[in-house]
């Protein structure tokens, strides 16, 4: 689970701020090293999840909607730039198959939530 620092609150020994647990963002699909490559929609969805986690708002308050939308676009652009740069790197690992990985995730979920 993600944690965030609380300003002005002492942690152990008064030296470090304590951490609060925040809600956990749903799993973002793997964007790099998979076949077929990530679509623009998947990149945008990952950026939206990231900005929601940082802003701690789903959806954002109306007065912050423009800033929220700008942040999503900026994060999506940065993510796409990163993916483009990573595609230029040579790797020995074969790309993962999205369907195979989705099946593994379903199996893990079934084991985890089995009663």
N, C-alpha and C positions, 0 to 999 in steps of 0.2 A: 504494500500500500504506500502511496506517496505521503510524504510528510512535509510540513512547512514550518519554518521557524516563526516564533511569536516574539515580536520585538519587545524588549524590556522585561522579559520574564526569565528569571534565572533558572538554569538547569542544575545538574549535579554540581555541588560545591560552589554554585553561584557564578561559575566561569562561562558556561555555554548556555545559550537560550534553549528552553525545552522545545520539543517538537510536538506539533499537533498532527493527528492523522486526518487526512482529507479523503474525500470519496475517491474511489479508484476509477480511472478512466477505463471503459471497455477496451478489450484488446484491439490494437491497431494491426491490420494485416501487414505481413512482411512486404516491403516495397522493393527491396533490392535482392537480386540473386534468384529470381523466380521467373518461370515461363508460364504464360506470356508476361511481358513486362507490365509494370504498374500503369494504369490509365490515369488520365488527368483527374477523373472523378475520384479515384482512390487516393491520389495525392491530396486533393482538396478535402476529402473526408478525414484523412489523418491530420491535416492542418487544423481543421475545425475542432477535432477532439483535443488537440494540443492547446489551442487557444482557450477552449472551454475549461480545461484543467487549470491553466495559469490564471484565468480570470475568475475562476470559481463561480461561474454563472452559465446556466443553460435555460433558456436563452438569455442574452444580456439585457439589462434594463434599456428601455427605449432611448433614453438620453445617451447611452453609450454604444448604440448599434453601429454608428458609422466607424468609431474607433475599433470595435470588434471586427467588423467586416474588413477594414484595412489591415488589421493584424492577421486575419485568416489569409488574405491574399498575399501578404508579405511572407508568411510562414510557408505557404504553398509554393511560392516562387523559390524560396531558399531550399525547400525540400527537393523540388525538381532540379535545381542547379546541382545539388549534392548527388542526386541519382545520376545525372548526366556525367558528372566527374567520376563517379564510381564505375560507370560503364566503360570509361577509358582505361581503367586499371586492368591488368592481366591477372586472372586468378586461376588456380588449378581446380577449384571446386566446381562441379557441374551445377547448373541452375536447378533449383527445386521445382517440382511440379505443384501448382496451386491445388489441384484436386486431391493429390496424395496428402499434402500438408493439411488440408481442410478435413480429410477423413481422420487423420491422426488427432487433430484437435477435437473432433467429435468424440472419438474414443476416450481421450483424456477427460473430457467433460462428463461423459457417461460414467466413468469410474469414479470421478470426484463427487458427483451428485447422486450416486446410487444409494438407495436407502437400505 
